Amino acid sequence: MRPYQQYIPSFNELVTSYEQTRAGFVSIALERNRQATPYITEARVLRDQATLAKTPADLLKNAAIRNGLVAAAGISDKASGHLGTQGQDDAIKGLIENFLEPAGAQFVEELVFRFLLTRGDTLGGSMRNLVGALSQRKLTTNIAATLSIAGVSFQWMHNQSKKWFQKETATPDDIEIARGISWTYKGKNRTLMYNIKVPLFGNNVDLCLFDCIPETYASDKIHQDPSRYIALGELKGGIDPAGADEHWKTAKTALDRIYQAFSAKQLTPALFFIGAAIEAKMAREIWADLESGKLTNAANLTKTEHLTALCNWLITL
């Protein structure tokens, strides 16, 4: 029996249900609200400070709200660094002359609205990145849990320092943002790394499982040796059904590229796909690749039984 056949009897099992889609949207909405809290607090502080000004021009006299004025002028934090002081001043003056002064007595309200528009764009960008990060965290915590239940010790790589630590030193938050996780199971050393550029074909891959211990991963440049790749996978955590097909096309293109590159070296690492939004059409395509052997395994990220089975498969490869 192939790995996926234990829990995916047909393509229908891969499809994300309405209830799972709804739960995913609610989860993201809650996270968006949490992420928005600092911006709402900033807006309140800006409003309170701005009410001290009698006219829009007086706002320039308050150095404490300069960053808020720059943001209200439509300038992102990243862009403001390139403008310099003079560029920022010009943008603020344009804001005052074109929008705040015409607002009359409501200029403070207009200022706050425009500040929130810019911060909303910032939040939107960070949320797009966050969706991917949340799916990675979900997978990592499930791998760690599977290892723990199996009584297998593991190490994890700190996301920023790139140093490896023993499981016992990790808090739940550490595990969630780990850059990699490594274990030994039945004498086989395995190291899973996220977002690795594979030199064999020059593109990033979401998940790469290597035959090595963590201490030699960097020193021996394991990722440059095609024979050390045990499995490679694509992870797509977006829950919106409208974008499901596009996510799968991107993942399929990447997986086809991986398959062709390793086949040319007479190598056959396991290939797998994990997705949150899986519609019927793409489920059929995933199933066809599983049946043909092009894909070794697959899972719907919203189904806990899928994730449990796939994580168990990963640690036993």
Secondary structure, DSSP 4 states (H G I P E B T S, - for coil): --GGGGT-SSGGGGSPPHHHHHHHHHHHHHHHHHHHHHHHHHHHHHHHHHTT-SSGGGGGG-GGGHHHHHHHTT--HHHHHHHHHHHHHHHHHHHIIIIITTTGGGHHHHHHHHHHHHHHHHHHHHHHHHHHHHHHHHHHHHHHHHHHHTT--EEEE-TTT--EEEGGG--HHHHHT-SEEEEEETTEEEEEEEEEEETTTTEEEEEEEESS-HHHHHHTTGGG-GGGEEEEEEEE----GGGHHHHHHHHHHHHHHHHHHHHTTT---EEEEEES---HHHHHHHHHHHHHTS-SEEEETT-HHHHHHHHHHHHH-
